[in-house]
Amino acid sequence: VADKDIKKGELLSGDNLWVKRPGNGDFSVNEYESLFGKIAACDIRKGAQIKKTDIE
């Protein structure tokens, strides 16, 4: 999930992402670090679950 508001074009990292349970979203806990360095395709609100459509 977004640990804080993420703006479109911002890089995803451990500074703005966190893992929450239950893990029933598009990404599993094991994929958490694979999101680092990806670019936000849209604004993502704090607390929102990251979806595949949210990243470029």
Stockholm file with secondary structure:
# STOCKHOLM 1.0

chainA/1-56         VADKDIKKGELLSGDNLWVKRPGNGDFSVNEYESLFGKIAACDIRKGAQIKKTDIE
#=GR chainA/1-56 SS CBSSCBCTTCBCCTTTBCCCSSCCSSSCGGGGGGGTTCBBSSCBCTTCCCCGGGBC
#=GC SS_cons        CBSSCBCTTCBCCTTTBCCCSSCCSSSCGGGGGGGTTCBBSSCBCTTCCCCGGGBC
//
